[in-house]
Amino acid sequence: MVENTKENLSEVTNILVDAGYTEENFATQIKAAIGATAETEVLLFSHFNNLKLMNINKNEFLFLPLGGVGRIGMNVSLYHYQGKWIMIDLGIGFADETMPGVELLIADVNFIAQRKKDLLGIIITHAHEDHCGAVPYLWEELQCPIYTTKFTVNFLKEKPKEFRLEGMVPVKEVDINGRINLDPFTVEFINVTHSIPEAHSILVSTNVGSALHTGDWKFDPKPVVGLTSNISRLKEVGDKGDLLVAICDSTNILSKHNPESEGEIYNNIYNIIRRSKKLVAVSLFASNVARIETISQAAKALGRKVVLLGRSLWRIVKVAQDSGYLTDSVEFCEAKDVADLPREKLLLICTGCQGEPMAATSKLANKSHHAFKMQQGDTVIFSSKIIPGNETRAHSMFNAFIEMGVEVIIDKMEHVHASGHPVKAELKEMYSLIKPRMSIPVHGEYIHTHAHAKFAKECGVGKAIMIAPVISLIWKAEKVDSIDVDYFGVDGMLLRYPESSVIKMRKRMRDAGAVVVTAIVNKKNKLLAKPKVFAPGVFEASEDAAIIQRIIKTVESAFSLQSTKKIRNKIESSIFSILKEYLLKRPIIEVQIEQV
């Protein structure tokens, strides 16, 4: 739930809209209706605006992204025609330092949740978390069928078990390169290569034209797992001549590399393992099934047993094998299975290539893994790229391993990673195949989508739009409206609004610390004991004892006043005056007065 209001959000907002409340009186009425906090008023006011907007012609063919634009991840896109909607992908994003204590982000889908009776289904392009990871968090708000192919079906079946949704979420399997009818849409899955099996571009067709939602893709002639891209079908789409728009992956637009094939890195990884005389560990994204196959086959050829470290690796291997992949691979081992084998006969595949604190690679780096300790002469290969924002954590791991005498190999040193996203040459080939009238770059930060829009025009695309609002896809391809698009941080079992009081308080505590004053008084507000002052993140108890004693005396003097409110105000203002002499920050001040 969002604080304590999300379960009531749809009901309350609809009631007020139906009652005719306007922008001017909405905040007042919502507070009167449910006693909402100011913070909740802002949240609900946003949803009220989203409801009253979009008074659109039901025959408009529209594209509306709720995520995946302006940031990497959290991909959620809506298409509208004849009063009906479909959603493509429902993914998570990764939080940064602006939301302390939060690791995952999910899109605010209340706009479409208010219209869920007209939501025909969710189409998932592939089984990466940034495209399907929010399903367990948000499906109950949407409650519509999910359509995807076998590998992703099996992956999604594993997810609801953690959220007690098993058996509730209707996931319907579609053939690779299959087609489904969701009137007034026809939805076609077109296979493309990526770092995970069964990635698809989605062709959304209506009687006024089509849109190609590329998802994540590349043109890899030598995929290690899965099929090559269905280039012949993409060419047929272009030759037909009615493709209005390509909603296209921008992730690698700034890369200067030539197209990279997964099959080409096998020899490099093989040679690194062969020259390594001791234990070898490889850190990667658990979902990179192709890389798991590449590494395990190289290890098998060199007579090493492959050990999987990380629950998500075991899960993805099970999903792959249940879907018909990795069937000729090695026998994957747990740590306990290889306790008696020499270290030089082992290869560890580990989660945590981005420095995630609880993942296997971090535990190896900080010497806290229960089964393995890295030693001088060992080798660790980081077979991935660092996601922007994770550089500090990743470099800390690199340094920790180097200090142990472990050889560290990253993609900037040797060719141990091949991206799953298109570089410029592949984008140019895609545009020449599908011949869209317009390009809408997505799947990237604004620096990526801006560069992609310019490049699309260089490729002969007539129009390219950098977007945030609602786009009409019919012929003129123009912006028709906008809504407030936001997101929530996943905080355990709660969803936190970015501007919530909890997140604001965490930021202040992180950046400036806190001063906590505890005073025990009688019913006449007379002190019964010396006040206690705790200042975590502000002062050292021993080194700054004189300052703390000064604060204590100030607190004692405040109790000459009679009113509890005046005492609190006096304590807070006095402490702030003292802190200004020593600090350039404003710590949280918490005054606890206990009457006995």
MIMARLUM-448596 format. One line per 10 residues: number of its first residue (from 1); their letters; for each residue x, y, z of C-alpha. Coordinates in nm, 3 decimals. Each point is the difference from the previous one (the first is absolute). Layout:
<sites>
NUM) a) X Y Z; ...
</sites>
This chain:
<sites>
1) mventkenls) 0.000 0.000 0.000; 0.105 0.364 -0.042; 0.028 0.116 0.359; -0.359 -0.081 0.109; -0.194 0.137 -0.294; 0.064 -0.203 -0.313; -0.274 -0.253 0.066; -0.253 0.288 0.017; 0.146 0.206 -0.282; -0.221 -0.114 -0.288
11) evtnilvdag) -0.321 0.004 0.202; 0.053 0.343 0.157; 0.117 0.165 -0.320; -0.288 -0.137 -0.207; -0.254 0.112 0.258; 0.134 0.355 -0.003; 0.020 0.018 -0.379; -0.356 -0.129 -0.033; -0.110 0.259 0.257; 0.135 0.277 -0.220
21) yteenfatqi) 0.287 0.124 0.214; 0.240 0.225 -0.185; 0.368 0.080 0.023; -0.070 0.295 0.230; -0.188 -0.195 0.266; 0.149 -0.346 -0.043; 0.274 0.023 0.267; -0.242 0.136 0.260; -0.264 -0.263 -0.075; 0.240 -0.293 -0.002
31) kaaigataet) 0.132 0.100 0.341; -0.352 0.027 0.135; -0.098 -0.332 -0.160; 0.273 -0.222 0.142; 0.207 0.216 0.233; 0.295 -0.015 -0.237; 0.339 0.149 0.077; 0.138 0.281 -0.216; 0.233 -0.255 -0.158; -0.294 -0.223 -0.095
41) evllfshfnn) -0.192 0.298 -0.139; 0.281 0.059 -0.249; -0.004 -0.365 -0.106; -0.377 -0.017 -0.041; -0.014 0.338 -0.172; 0.239 -0.138 -0.261; -0.233 -0.295 -0.061; -0.300 0.236 -0.017; 0.173 0.198 -0.275; 0.079 -0.320 -0.188
51) lklmninkne) -0.367 -0.099 0.013; -0.138 0.326 -0.132; 0.257 0.018 -0.281; -0.009 -0.228 -0.302; -0.352 0.088 -0.108; 0.106 -0.139 -0.333; -0.159 -0.121 -0.317; -0.035 -0.373 0.052; 0.116 -0.060 -0.359; 0.342 0.153 0.067
61) flflplggvg) 0.290 -0.248 -0.027; 0.214 0.116 0.293; 0.330 -0.084 0.165; 0.051 0.086 0.367; 0.313 -0.103 0.195; -0.035 -0.027 0.377; 0.368 -0.097 0.033; 0.309 -0.073 -0.208; 0.049 0.360 -0.117; 0.255 0.225 0.169
71) rigmnvslyh) 0.156 -0.286 0.198; 0.139 -0.349 -0.057; -0.250 -0.269 0.104; -0.358 0.008 0.135; -0.140 -0.057 -0.349; -0.381 0.041 -0.017; -0.181 0.110 -0.319; -0.367 0.040 -0.090; -0.172 -0.006 -0.340; -0.357 0.122 -0.052
81) yqgkwimidl) -0.252 -0.041 -0.281; -0.381 0.007 -0.016; -0.026 0.050 0.375; 0.213 -0.308 0.081; 0.352 -0.031 0.138; 0.284 -0.250 -0.001; 0.318 0.020 0.208; 0.344 -0.109 -0.119; 0.233 -0.100 0.285; -0.028 0.067 0.371
91) gigfadetmp) 0.354 0.030 0.130; 0.195 0.124 0.298; 0.275 0.260 0.020; 0.287 0.040 0.244; 0.002 0.279 0.257; 0.289 0.236 0.060; 0.115 0.209 0.294; -0.308 0.223 -0.027; -0.207 -0.272 0.169; 0.197 -0.131 0.300
101) gvelliadvn) -0.090 -0.350 0.112; -0.172 -0.079 -0.331; 0.150 -0.228 -0.266; -0.284 -0.043 -0.251; -0.234 0.241 -0.179; -0.335 -0.072 -0.164; -0.215 0.221 -0.218; -0.311 0.170 0.128; -0.265 -0.181 -0.209; -0.305 0.161 0.158
111) fiaqrkkdll) -0.086 0.170 -0.330; -0.072 -0.335 -0.165; -0.124 -0.164 0.320; -0.287 0.253 -0.011; -0.079 -0.137 -0.348; 0.074 -0.368 0.061; -0.340 -0.108 -0.137; 0.134 0.114 -0.339; 0.349 -0.152 0.046; 0.003 -0.311 -0.222
121) giiithahed) 0.332 -0.144 0.109; 0.367 0.040 0.088; 0.249 -0.115 -0.264; 0.348 -0.085 0.132; 0.285 0.026 -0.251; 0.251 -0.209 0.197; 0.094 -0.127 0.347; 0.231 0.275 0.124; -0.099 0.168 0.326; -0.010 0.348 -0.154
131) hcgavpylwe) -0.275 -0.128 -0.230; -0.199 -0.238 0.221; 0.126 0.036 0.358; -0.290 0.221 0.117; -0.268 -0.260 -0.084; -0.016 -0.139 0.357; -0.023 0.352 0.145; -0.258 0.149 -0.236; -0.209 -0.278 -0.151; -0.269 0.020 0.269
141) elqcpiyttk) -0.063 0.362 -0.099; -0.045 -0.096 -0.366; -0.142 -0.356 0.010; 0.018 -0.079 -0.370; 0.154 -0.288 -0.200; 0.373 -0.007 -0.072; 0.123 -0.122 -0.340; 0.355 -0.116 -0.071; 0.201 -0.297 -0.130; 0.101 -0.320 0.179
151) ftvnflkekp) 0.328 0.111 0.159; -0.154 0.311 0.151; -0.311 -0.195 0.105; 0.222 -0.234 0.200; 0.191 0.292 0.147; -0.319 0.177 0.109; -0.135 -0.319 0.156; 0.294 0.009 0.241; -0.060 0.362 0.102; -0.353 -0.010 0.147
161) kefrlegmvp) 0.106 -0.271 0.248; 0.191 0.268 0.191; -0.304 0.228 0.011; -0.276 -0.255 0.071; -0.148 0.055 -0.346; 0.062 -0.353 -0.128; -0.299 -0.124 -0.196; -0.158 0.347 -0.011; 0.188 0.170 -0.283; -0.130 -0.117 -0.341
171) vkevdingri) 0.315 -0.038 -0.214; -0.084 -0.119 -0.352; 0.267 -0.157 -0.219; 0.056 0.128 -0.354; 0.211 -0.177 -0.264; 0.337 0.145 -0.100; -0.082 0.230 -0.296; -0.365 -0.056 0.093; -0.300 0.228 -0.031; -0.301 0.078 0.220
181) nldpftvefi) -0.317 0.197 -0.062; -0.096 0.252 0.267; -0.268 0.186 -0.192; 0.046 0.277 -0.118; 0.372 -0.089 0.011; 0.189 -0.280 -0.168; 0.318 -0.074 0.194; 0.286 -0.185 -0.170; 0.315 -0.128 0.171; 0.310 0.033 -0.223
191) nvthsipeah) 0.304 -0.183 0.136; 0.319 0.204 0.051; 0.331 -0.096 0.159; 0.092 0.127 0.344; 0.193 -0.133 0.300; -0.297 -0.214 0.105; -0.204 -0.247 -0.206; -0.324 0.093 -0.172; 0.028 0.377 -0.006; -0.256 0.150 -0.236
201) silvstnvgs) -0.085 0.320 -0.175; -0.376 0.057 0.006; -0.192 0.109 -0.310; -0.319 0.176 0.110; -0.240 0.021 -0.296; -0.330 0.182 -0.038; -0.216 0.087 -0.299; 0.168 0.344 -0.015; 0.358 -0.124 0.002; 0.263 -0.174 0.212
211) alhtgdwkfd) 0.266 0.069 0.259; 0.311 -0.211 0.062; 0.105 -0.010 0.365; 0.353 -0.138 -0.028; 0.064 -0.091 0.365; 0.365 -0.087 0.070; 0.173 -0.141 -0.306; 0.308 -0.036 -0.217; 0.082 -0.173 -0.327; 0.229 -0.285 0.112
221) pkpvvgltsn) 0.086 -0.251 -0.275; 0.151 -0.239 0.256; -0.223 -0.008 0.307; 0.114 -0.260 0.251; -0.355 -0.067 0.119; -0.321 0.037 -0.199; -0.084 0.103 -0.355; 0.147 0.273 -0.218; -0.212 0.310 -0.058; -0.293 -0.044 -0.237
231) isrlkevgdk) 0.141 0.244 -0.254; -0.219 -0.129 -0.285; -0.317 0.086 0.193; 0.134 0.344 0.089; 0.064 0.062 -0.369; -0.356 -0.108 -0.083; -0.127 0.255 0.250; 0.202 0.273 -0.170; -0.096 -0.104 -0.350; -0.369 0.019 0.089
241) gdllvaicds) 0.046 0.374 0.048; -0.252 0.072 0.275; 0.231 0.007 0.302; -0.084 0.327 0.171; 0.267 -0.009 0.267; 0.288 -0.192 0.156; 0.019 0.027 0.379; 0.365 -0.094 0.017; 0.278 -0.098 0.244; 0.250 0.284 0.064
251) tnilskhnpe) 0.226 -0.165 0.259; 0.314 -0.028 -0.214; -0.036 0.305 -0.225; 0.309 0.164 0.151; 0.218 -0.309 -0.044; 0.287 0.021 -0.247; 0.032 -0.378 -0.025; -0.077 -0.206 -0.305; -0.279 -0.257 0.034; 0.102 -0.272 0.247
261) segeiynniy) -0.098 -0.367 -0.014; -0.034 -0.216 0.311; 0.165 -0.283 -0.192; 0.318 0.204 -0.051; 0.090 0.031 0.369; 0.026 -0.375 0.065; 0.365 -0.017 -0.107; 0.098 0.294 0.223; -0.162 -0.147 0.309; 0.143 -0.345 -0.082
271) niirrskklv) 0.353 0.142 -0.023; -0.030 0.193 0.329; -0.117 -0.313 0.182; 0.273 -0.211 -0.161; 0.283 0.231 0.111; -0.140 0.024 0.353; 0.179 -0.246 0.230; -0.233 0.027 0.301; -0.366 0.067 0.077; -0.198 0.199 -0.258
281) avslfasnva) -0.316 0.198 0.081; -0.220 0.168 -0.262; -0.246 0.271 0.103; -0.294 0.080 -0.227; -0.368 0.086 -0.018; -0.189 -0.313 0.107; -0.248 0.045 -0.285; 0.269 -0.017 -0.271; -0.073 -0.358 -0.106; 0.223 0.025 -0.305
291) rietisqaak) 0.297 0.099 0.217; -0.065 -0.284 0.244; 0.016 -0.240 -0.296; 0.318 0.161 -0.139; 0.182 -0.019 0.334; -0.116 -0.348 0.094; 0.100 -0.146 -0.338; 0.346 0.157 0.028; 0.036 -0.143 0.351; -0.115 -0.343 -0.118
301) algrkvvllg) 0.258 0.000 -0.281; 0.272 0.076 0.255; -0.109 -0.264 0.250; -0.137 0.232 0.268; -0.315 -0.058 0.205; -0.249 0.289 -0.014; -0.140 0.125 0.331; -0.295 0.242 0.009; 0.008 0.257 0.282; -0.330 0.187 0.033
311) rslwrivkva) -0.364 -0.102 0.023; -0.096 0.199 -0.311; 0.252 -0.200 -0.206; -0.158 -0.328 0.104; -0.343 0.138 -0.082; 0.094 0.118 -0.350; 0.176 -0.328 -0.077; -0.312 -0.192 0.103; -0.220 0.225 -0.216; 0.237 -0.044 -0.296
321) qdsgyltdsv) 0.009 -0.378 0.032; -0.378 -0.021 0.044; -0.028 0.200 -0.323; 0.235 -0.224 -0.199; 0.323 0.201 0.034; 0.332 -0.093 0.168; -0.099 -0.365 -0.043; 0.346 -0.096 -0.133; 0.182 0.213 0.254; 0.213 -0.113 0.290
331) efceakdvad) -0.131 -0.134 0.328; -0.020 0.306 0.223; 0.119 -0.052 0.357; -0.065 0.147 0.342; 0.290 0.093 0.227; -0.050 -0.307 0.219; 0.032 -0.229 -0.304; 0.362 0.103 -0.070; 0.142 0.029 0.352; 0.257 -0.273 -0.066
341) lpreklllic) 0.116 0.120 -0.343; 0.321 0.202 -0.058; -0.068 0.371 -0.042; 0.172 0.005 -0.340; -0.269 -0.239 -0.127; -0.285 0.240 0.082; -0.171 0.290 -0.175; -0.249 0.212 0.194; -0.282 0.184 -0.178; -0.112 0.278 0.235
351) tgcqgepmaa) -0.278 0.253 0.034; 0.075 0.362 0.091; 0.198 0.150 -0.288; -0.133 0.347 0.093; 0.128 -0.017 0.357; -0.330 -0.094 0.164; 0.092 -0.033 0.370; -0.174 -0.333 0.068; 0.098 -0.171 -0.325; 0.267 -0.268 -0.036
361) tsklankshh) 0.268 0.218 -0.163; -0.012 0.259 0.280; 0.025 -0.276 0.259; 0.309 -0.136 -0.173; 0.146 0.352 -0.012; -0.055 0.066 0.371; 0.104 -0.354 0.103; -0.342 -0.086 0.146; -0.108 -0.282 -0.233; -0.075 -0.315 0.200
371) afkmqqgdtv) 0.154 -0.246 -0.249; 0.279 0.172 -0.196; 0.286 0.238 0.083; 0.188 0.163 -0.287; 0.379 -0.036 0.019; 0.307 0.148 -0.161; 0.031 -0.127 -0.357; -0.374 -0.057 -0.049; -0.183 0.171 -0.286; -0.332 0.186 -0.006
381) ifsskiipgn) -0.161 0.098 -0.332; -0.271 0.266 -0.011; -0.194 -0.106 -0.310; -0.230 0.303 -0.012; -0.001 0.377 -0.028; -0.057 0.229 0.296; -0.342 0.162 0.000; 0.033 0.379 0.045; -0.030 0.079 0.370; 0.163 -0.323 0.115
391) etrahsmfna) 0.360 0.103 -0.068; 0.099 0.063 0.361; -0.122 -0.336 0.127; 0.153 -0.187 -0.292; 0.340 0.169 0.033; 0.002 -0.076 0.372; -0.029 -0.369 -0.087; 0.276 0.023 -0.261; 0.231 0.163 0.255; -0.080 -0.255 0.272
401) fiemgvevii) 0.087 -0.291 -0.230; 0.322 0.165 -0.118; 0.109 0.057 0.360; -0.037 -0.379 0.053; 0.230 -0.068 -0.293; -0.287 -0.117 -0.224; 0.024 0.074 -0.372; -0.298 0.215 -0.102; -0.118 0.007 -0.362; -0.270 0.241 -0.118
411) dkmehvhasg) -0.148 0.071 -0.343; 0.223 0.304 -0.052; 0.306 -0.225 0.027; -0.105 -0.303 -0.206; -0.300 -0.091 -0.214; -0.200 -0.188 0.265; -0.339 0.163 -0.058; -0.225 0.048 -0.304; -0.290 0.241 0.038; -0.354 -0.116 -0.068
421) hpvkaelkem) -0.100 0.337 -0.146; 0.044 0.152 -0.348; 0.283 0.232 -0.096; -0.039 0.255 -0.278; 0.072 -0.244 -0.283; -0.277 -0.230 0.122; -0.243 0.289 0.046; 0.071 0.112 -0.355; -0.070 -0.352 -0.127; -0.324 -0.018 0.202
431) yslikprmsi) -0.128 0.328 -0.141; 0.088 -0.108 -0.355; -0.199 -0.322 0.052; -0.316 0.133 0.164; -0.021 0.346 -0.164; -0.205 0.178 0.267; -0.148 0.344 -0.063; 0.102 0.105 0.349; 0.236 -0.105 0.278; -0.069 0.035 0.373
441) pvhgeyihth) 0.322 -0.082 0.189; -0.053 -0.169 0.337; 0.199 -0.225 0.239; 0.254 0.259 0.104; 0.077 0.320 0.185; -0.068 0.325 -0.182; 0.358 0.018 -0.128; -0.063 -0.334 -0.173; -0.343 0.081 -0.143; 0.119 0.340 -0.124
451) ahakfakecg) 0.296 -0.154 -0.184; -0.224 -0.276 -0.137; -0.254 0.250 -0.136; 0.276 0.182 -0.190; 0.139 -0.328 -0.134; -0.342 -0.124 -0.113; -0.033 0.305 -0.224; 0.347 -0.072 -0.141; -0.133 -0.347 -0.086; -0.278 0.152 -0.210
461) vgkaimiapv) -0.285 -0.016 0.252; -0.230 0.293 -0.072; -0.073 0.097 0.359; 0.150 -0.079 0.341; -0.155 0.104 0.329; 0.153 0.014 0.345; -0.295 -0.054 0.224; -0.157 0.004 0.339; -0.363 0.078 -0.089; -0.267 -0.187 -0.195
471) isliwkaekv) 0.072 -0.046 -0.370; -0.259 -0.045 -0.274; 0.137 -0.254 -0.248; -0.248 0.064 -0.281; 0.170 0.162 -0.298; 0.084 0.340 0.154; 0.178 -0.169 0.289; -0.037 0.286 0.243; -0.021 0.059 0.374; -0.362 0.021 0.109
481) dsidvdyfgv) 0.009 0.022 0.379; 0.210 -0.075 0.306; -0.045 -0.159 0.340; 0.203 0.001 0.318; 0.228 -0.304 -0.011; 0.163 -0.105 0.324; 0.142 -0.301 0.180; 0.025 -0.162 0.341; 0.288 -0.154 0.189; -0.044 -0.356 0.124
491) dgmllrypes) 0.072 0.017 0.374; -0.052 -0.353 0.129; -0.374 -0.060 -0.034; -0.080 0.373 -0.031; 0.017 0.235 -0.295; 0.154 0.339 0.076; -0.072 0.315 -0.197; 0.333 0.178 -0.083; -0.110 0.313 0.186; -0.150 -0.184 0.298
501) svikmrkrmr) 0.085 0.118 0.350; 0.174 -0.333 0.066; 0.243 0.045 -0.292; 0.057 0.367 0.084; 0.080 -0.092 0.359; 0.242 -0.273 -0.110; 0.184 0.248 -0.221; 0.040 0.247 0.285; 0.116 -0.269 0.240; 0.245 -0.133 -0.259
511) dagavvvtai) 0.142 0.340 -0.084; -0.010 0.176 0.338; -0.064 -0.257 0.273; -0.241 0.041 0.292; -0.006 0.138 0.352; -0.236 -0.186 0.235; -0.086 0.151 0.339; -0.177 -0.209 0.264; -0.131 0.161 0.319; -0.203 -0.164 0.280
521) vnkknkllak) -0.222 0.240 0.194; -0.285 -0.002 0.252; -0.348 0.133 -0.071; 0.122 0.355 0.071; 0.277 -0.034 -0.265; 0.275 -0.011 0.264; 0.301 -0.210 -0.098; 0.033 -0.325 0.192; 0.339 -0.091 -0.148; 0.275 0.155 -0.206
531) pkvfapgvfe) -0.108 0.024 -0.368; 0.161 -0.244 -0.246; 0.139 0.125 -0.332; 0.089 -0.235 -0.286; 0.148 0.147 -0.320; 0.064 -0.282 -0.256; 0.167 0.132 -0.312; 0.050 0.343 0.166; 0.240 -0.024 0.296; 0.240 -0.257 0.143
541) asedaaiiqr) -0.101 -0.089 0.358; 0.358 0.027 0.131; 0.169 0.254 -0.228; -0.294 0.244 0.003; -0.104 -0.053 0.364; 0.029 0.372 0.081; -0.249 0.094 -0.272; -0.242 -0.270 0.113; 0.024 0.126 0.360; -0.078 0.350 -0.122
551) iiktvesafs) -0.311 -0.133 -0.175; -0.106 -0.182 0.318; 0.024 0.322 0.204; -0.207 0.182 -0.261; -0.262 -0.274 0.019; -0.010 0.027 0.381; -0.052 0.375 -0.014; -0.302 -0.038 -0.230; -0.196 -0.176 0.275; -0.039 0.330 0.187
561) lqstkkirnk) -0.292 0.050 -0.238; -0.342 -0.151 0.079; -0.147 -0.096 -0.341; 0.122 -0.322 -0.157; -0.031 0.159 -0.344; 0.212 0.299 0.108; 0.257 -0.234 0.154; 0.032 -0.196 -0.326; 0.032 0.317 -0.207; 0.260 0.142 0.239
571) iessifsilk) 0.208 -0.321 -0.009; -0.010 -0.020 -0.381; 0.090 0.366 -0.057; 0.279 -0.013 0.259; 0.153 -0.315 -0.152; -0.014 0.155 -0.348; 0.183 0.307 0.132; 0.277 -0.219 0.144; 0.024 -0.215 -0.315; 0.039 0.309 -0.221
581) eyllkrpiie) 0.326 0.075 0.181; 0.151 -0.337 -0.094; -0.182 -0.133 -0.308; -0.116 0.110 -0.343; -0.283 -0.255 0.011; -0.345 -0.022 0.156; -0.031 -0.339 0.173; -0.333 -0.149 0.095; -0.087 0.104 0.357; -0.232 -0.234 0.189
591) vqieqv) -0.116 0.104 0.349; -0.163 -0.271 0.213; -0.160 0.115 0.327; -0.134 -0.287 0.212; -0.231 0.079 0.291; -0.008 -0.246 0.290
</sites>
